[in-house]
Amino acid sequence: MRRPRVLFVGRTRYRLPLPESLARKWDALSERMDLRVLASGAGRDPRFHLIAPRHLDGPRFYASLPFEIVRELRDFHPDAIVAESPYEAVAAELARRRVRPRVRLVVEVHGDWHTSTRLYGSRLRAGIAPLGDQLAGWAVRSADAQRAVSAFTASLVARATGHEPAGVFTTYSDLGSFSDPMVPVPLEPRALYVGVLERYKNVDVLASAWRVVAARRPEAQLHLVGMGTQTHVAETLAREGVRWERRLEPAALAGALDASRALLLPSASEGLPRVAIESFLRGRAVVGARAGGIPDIVEDEHNGLLVPPGEPDALAAAIERVLFERGLAERLGAAAHESAGRWLSTPDEYADRVLRVVESVL
């Protein structure tokens, strides 16, 4: 049987040649299909067509994307398009209707598409939220198949289309830096936050909760890692004694997890948080919000603690428990480590699952 020709379209920014961690994923996919990747970035690889970043990069990328996909449909002649999110799927749907309506479209749903205009980036984006919702929903319904990453994102697909997605599985990530033998949970009462500093992450709620904890237990410590439009929240916390770093490489991040008693994840929305898997691999519990895909991976009082989203006092109480309640962080961390395996996959397992979804629409 002829290998399918598949065009992958996404907003991800690549720098070529690929680092080994990403090369394993794309090499495994290349063994199963003839592929082309249309994305953003710089460098040379015959499999990749990269759009160089420019001023007003986001709007210009999406405005040009339908035309770039049309060019790939004419030059590459794919059997199917795999869109990284409903927004890339909008461009793909417009392009295939214009040039090759018989090309199949698979849309991936990694999170709630309603949040990208409401809780990410500039608040001005909220003005286009109703239109964004309509376009993304139209693309999800128009696609020939959908792939979700968690039970939560599968429920979004089912709500939009009336049927279950063709596949529900996580994207392969190289987690080798987090797979060394566990080290004991430290006695030092330190918590860790890792993530973009955006409104959907509820970093302002985290800041309010941390001030409650610090006022009651001055010996408590917070390590904050991330950057984004809510950088001012981190800057204020840093002036109050919180340790803040804009970025850590995977090995350093594993070390930061080892030095903490728990990971904090107060997000208002998540698809399937990879950082929670990384935390579990290091034997560290997650204190998270009962929102989005967080409850898909964090079980309250088993491998973490869950609190209502947007409630600083509840979050503060949970942080205080995991930092100071005798034996709690150790018990939850051990269960977290045991549950990590169900979220792991090899490059070959991931590529086989993608191929099955593609073949289901051909």
C-alpha positions, 0 to 999 in steps of 0.5 A: 500500500502506498504511504500517505502524503501528509501536510502538517500545518502549525504555528510552532516555531522551529529552528533547523536542523532539529534538536535530537529531541524533536528529530525523533518525533519527526523521523518516526512520522517520516518512516510511516508517511511522506510528509511536509511541515508548514510552520514558522521558523528558520533553517533548512530541511527538505521536509519543512517549509518554514515561514520566517518570523516578521513584525506582527508575526502572529496576524501576518502568519495566519493571514498568509497561511491559506495561501501557503497551504494552497501552494503546498496543495499544488506542489506537494499534493498531500492526501491529508492535512493535519492541522495543529489547532482549530485555527490552522484548520480554518486556513486549511479548510479554506485552502482545500475548498479552493484547490483540492476539496478531496484532500482530507483534513484532521484537526488536533485539539490540544486545548480549549480554543475559546481561551486563546482569544480571551485569556492569552496575549493582549486583552484586545484579542477579546474583541475578536473572541466571538468571531474566533469561536465561530471560525474555530468551531466551524473548522472542527465540525468541517474536518474529516476527523479530530484528534484530542489529547485528553478526556477534556479536549475530547469532550470539547470535540464531542460538544462541537461535532456530536461525535467522539474524536478519531483518536485521544492520545498525547503528543510525544515529548522527549522527557529523558531529562526527567527520567533519572532515579527519583530523589527524596522530597526535600524538607525545605518548604519550597513550591515551584510554578513553571509555565507561561505568564498568561491570564489563562494560567491564573498567575494573579490568583497564584500571586494572591494565594502566595501572599496568604501563605507567606504571611502565615508561614514566612519560611515558605519559598516559591520558585517561579519560572516563566515569561509572558504578558503577565511578567509584571506579576512575576516582577512584583513577586520577585521584589517580595522575595520570590525567586523568578527565572524566565526560562530553564532548560529541561535538565535544570527544570528537573533539578528545580522540581527535585528541590521542591515539594510540589508543582503549582498549576492554578490554570483556568484552562489546560488541555493536558499539561506536560509539566504535570507529567514532568513533575510526576516523573520526578516524584512530585505532586501537583497542586492544581485547579479543578479546570480543563484537563488538569483533573484528567491527570491529577487525582485529588488526594492521590497524586496531588491536590485539586482546588476550585479555579480562581479561589486564592484562599483555597489555593493557599490552603492547599499549598500550605498543606503540601509544604507543611503537613507531615508526610503529605508531599511524600505520599502524594509524590510517590503516587504521582511517580507511579501514575506517570507511566500512563502518559508516556509514549515512544516516538514509534507509538506516537507515530503509529497512532497518528498514522491510524488517525490519518488512515481512518479518513483516507 
